Amino acid sequence: MKKTLVAVAALVATGAFAQSTVTIGGLVDVGVKNVNKVAPGASTTSIGSGNNNRIIFSVTEDLGGGLKALANAQMRFDPTTGTAEGNGARPLFQGETRLGLNGGFGTTWLGRGLTALQAPNGSNSDPWGVTTVAGSVYAAGFATDYAAGGEGRIDQALWYVSPSLSGLTLSATYSPKKLAAAGSAATADTATAQGANAVTAITTARVSTSLNALYAVGTMLNAGVGYERNRVGDSITQFYGNYDLTAVKLFASYATIRGGSADDRAGVTFAAAAAAVNSGAKGASNGVAANGAIKNVTFGATVPMGKTSLRAGYSVWNGNGSANQEVDSKLGLGVKYDLSNRTYVYTDMANQSRKNNTGATPNTDNTKSTSLDLGVSHTF
């Protein structure tokens, strides 16, 4: 159950008082996973999480006249080790760090978080909300930011979210150009890379932009379309949505991901994973190929049966979008059982076919892999 703390801060300069409401919540998810294809010497069974474990701090202050100040910070962690998510490779507050204002004009934010397109599409296009081993590959090969923790998130950004216009919500995210990391091998600047003793900074070629329109009819229908381009010229155009027929809820998504040019990528360090869900790429930079195009289709369904829900999803995509890529695919099936309004247990199976990786990595090279999980999740 969420616990709300009320903090009263004295404004010394004016002698006035302002009241802020601080809400602390989060999610803990732990389970057992088995994957039949692993790297040599690795265990096929592991204990981990099917969702992103987090502690969320949300602040609201009523400024009067219908205006509110907002702040959100979302810390992510690994419950099996007590360390930050990703063995410390990601930011401690991986989920979000934003400050904003809300009023009749809508909501504005400044900071770091999911972009306008990425924030709503996962939960609206995937029966698992892009969690567990069965989560659909809803945006194969696309990284919002090629920096640690940049899967779906952007830093140093500005957001705007409109009020609902008869069910239609418009949103946008903007982030300026950013300095690229220094090259480790070079000792001086070149035309395409920043040297270790750099004098002239190399910046990423473009600003980051994300646009989204989401139309909702109560809880029955959600339909969205979005466009996003990252700092190195990669872009994604996605149509997504779900329709609740009571007896079954249907999900679908269609996306085209295009790679930026080699010039746009020159001198940029690729530190982010290629996609939010493993598409089979062997390296962090093996997402969408430069000048390539990935076509990604997903569809799925949930079937409520009292406290039990059945889930199914299927995704197809053409590798990393290079020429002559074959179609990769992923099938997911799962069962979720609610123990209470905040706690549920789940089990899932995923079968993934990879046809476009060659090399010496048995767990990813041109193979079919099967994953199973069994876990428990609690929100507070």
ZIKA-V970841 format. One record per pair of residues at least 12 apart in sequence whose ideal C-beta (glycine too) atoms are under 8 Angstrom apart, sorted by the first residue. I is the first residue (numbers start at 1). J is the second residue. Records with the same first field share a line. If there is no record, write none. Layout:
I->J, J
This chain:
1->342, 380
2->23, 24, 25, 380
3->23, 24
4->21, 22, 23, 24
5->21, 22, 23, 24
6->19, 20, 21, 22
7->19, 20, 22
8->20
18->61, 63
19->61, 62
20->59, 60, 61, 69
21->59, 60, 61
22->57, 58, 59
23->56, 57, 58, 59, 60
24->55, 56, 57, 58
25->55, 56, 58, 379, 380
26->53, 54, 55, 56, 379, 380
27->51, 52, 53, 54, 377, 378, 379, 380
28->53, 79, 377, 378, 380
29->49, 50, 51, 52, 53, 79, 131, 375, 376, 377, 378
30->47, 48, 49, 53, 79, 80, 375, 376
31->47, 48, 49, 50, 346, 373, 374, 375, 376
32->45, 46, 47, 373, 374, 375
33->45, 46, 47, 48, 50, 133, 371, 372, 373
34->46, 371, 372, 373
35->133, 363, 369, 370, 371, 372
36->369, 370, 371
37->362, 363, 364, 367, 368, 369, 370
38->363
39->361, 362, 363
40->362
42->363
47->80
48->78, 80
49->78, 79, 80, 375
50->131, 132, 133, 346, 348, 373, 375, 377
51->131, 132, 377
52->76, 85, 94, 95, 131
53->76, 77, 78, 79, 85
54->74, 75, 76, 77, 95
55->74, 75, 77
56->72, 73, 74, 75, 95
57->71, 72, 73, 74, 75
58->70, 71, 72
59->71, 72
65->103
66->103, 104
67->101, 102, 103
68->101, 102, 103
69->99, 100, 101
70->98, 99, 100, 101, 102, 107, 109
71->98, 99, 100
72->96, 97, 98, 113
73->93, 96, 97
74->93, 94, 95, 96, 97
75->92, 93, 94, 95
76->90, 92, 93, 94, 95
86->148, 149
89->148, 149
90->148, 149
91->112, 148, 149
93->112
94->149, 153
95->113
96->111, 112, 113, 114, 153
97->111, 112, 113
98->110, 111, 112, 113, 159
99->111
100->159
104->163
105->163
106->160, 161, 162, 163
107->159, 160, 161
108->158, 159, 160, 161
109->158, 159, 160, 161
110->157, 158, 159
111->155, 157
112->153, 154, 155, 156, 157
113->153, 154, 157, 159
114->152, 153
115->144, 152, 153, 154, 157, 173, 208, 210, 228
116->159, 161, 171, 172, 173, 210, 211, 212, 226, 228
117->173, 210, 211, 212, 226, 227, 228, 236, 238
118->139, 144, 152, 153, 210, 228
119->171, 212
120->212, 214, 222, 224
121->138, 139, 212, 224, 226, 238, 240, 253
122->138, 152, 276
124->214, 222, 224, 240, 241, 242, 251
125->138, 238, 240, 241, 242, 251, 252, 253, 298
126->138, 251, 253, 298, 300, 313
127->249, 251, 300, 301, 302, 311, 312, 313, 332, 334
128->311, 313, 332, 334, 348
130->276, 277
132->332, 334, 346, 348, 373, 375
133->332, 348, 349, 350, 371, 372, 373
134->311, 313, 332, 333, 334, 348, 349, 350, 371, 373
135->277, 313, 332
136->253, 277, 298, 300, 313, 314, 315, 330, 332
137->275, 277, 278, 279, 296, 298, 315, 317, 330
138->240, 253, 255, 276, 277, 296, 298, 315
139->236, 238, 255, 257, 275, 276, 296
140->255, 257, 275, 277, 279, 294, 296, 315, 317, 328
141->257, 274, 275, 279, 281, 287, 288, 294, 317, 320, 321
142->228, 230, 234, 236, 255, 257, 274, 275, 287, 288, 294
143->230, 234, 270, 272, 273, 274, 275, 287
144->208, 210, 228, 230, 272
145->208, 230, 231, 272
146->230, 231, 232, 268, 269, 270, 271, 272, 285
147->269, 271, 272
148->271, 272
149->272
150->271, 272
151->272, 273, 275, 276
152->276
154->173, 175, 208, 210, 230
155->175
156->175, 176, 178
157->173, 174, 175, 208
158->173, 174, 175
159->171, 172, 173
160->172
164->216
167->215, 216, 217
168->213, 214, 215
169->213, 214, 215, 216
170->212, 213
171->211, 212, 213, 214
172->209, 210, 211, 212
173->208, 209, 210
174->207, 208, 209
175->207, 208, 209, 231
176->207, 208
177->203, 204, 205, 206, 207, 231
178->203, 204, 231
179->201, 202, 203, 204
180->194, 201, 202, 203, 204, 267, 268, 269
181->194, 268, 269, 271
182->194, 195, 196, 198
183->195, 196, 267
184->196
189->202
191->266
192->266, 267
193->266, 267
194->267
202->267
204->231, 232, 264, 268
205->231, 232, 233, 260, 263, 264, 265
206->229, 230, 231, 232, 233, 260, 264
207->231
208->228, 229, 230, 231
209->228, 229
210->226, 227, 228, 229
211->226, 227, 228
212->224, 225, 226, 227
213->225, 226
219->244
220->243, 244
221->241, 242, 243, 244
222->241, 242
223->240, 241
224->238, 239, 240, 241
225->237, 238, 239, 240
226->238, 240
230->260
231->268
232->260, 264, 265, 268
233->259, 260, 261, 264, 265
234->257, 258, 259, 260, 287, 288
235->257, 258, 260
236->255, 256, 257, 258
237->255, 256
238->253, 254, 255, 256
239->253, 254, 255
240->252, 253, 254, 255
241->253
247->303, 304
248->301, 302, 303
249->301, 302, 303, 304
250->299, 300, 301
251->298, 299, 300, 301, 302, 313
252->298, 299, 300
253->296, 297, 298, 299
254->296, 297
255->294, 295, 296, 297
256->293, 294, 295, 296
257->288, 293, 294, 296, 321
258->288, 291, 292, 293, 294, 321
259->287, 288, 289, 290, 291, 292, 293, 321
260->290, 291
261->290, 291
262->290, 291
265->290
270->284, 285
271->284
272->284
274->286, 287, 288, 320
275->287
278->352
279->317, 320, 328
280->319, 328, 352, 354, 356, 357, 364
281->320, 357, 364
282->357, 359, 361, 364, 365
286->320
287->320
288->320, 321
289->320, 321, 322
292->320, 321, 322, 323
293->321
294->317, 318, 319, 320, 321
295->317, 318
296->315, 316, 317
297->315, 316, 317
298->313, 314, 315, 316
299->313, 314
300->312, 313, 314, 332
301->313
307->337, 338, 339
308->335, 336, 337, 338
309->335, 336, 337, 338
310->334, 335
311->332, 333, 334, 335, 336, 348
312->332, 333, 334
313->331, 332
314->329, 330, 331, 332
315->329, 330
316->328, 329
317->329
319->355, 356
320->356
322->356
325->356
326->355, 356
327->355
328->352, 353, 354, 355, 356
329->352, 353
330->350, 351, 352, 353
331->350, 351, 352
332->348, 349, 350
333->348, 349, 350
334->346, 347, 348, 349
335->347, 348
342->378, 379, 380
343->376, 377, 378, 379
344->376, 377
345->374, 375, 376, 377
346->373, 374, 375, 376, 377
347->372, 373, 374, 375
348->371, 372, 373
349->370, 371, 372
350->370, 371
351->368, 369, 370
352->368, 369, 370, 371
353->368
354->366, 367, 368, 369
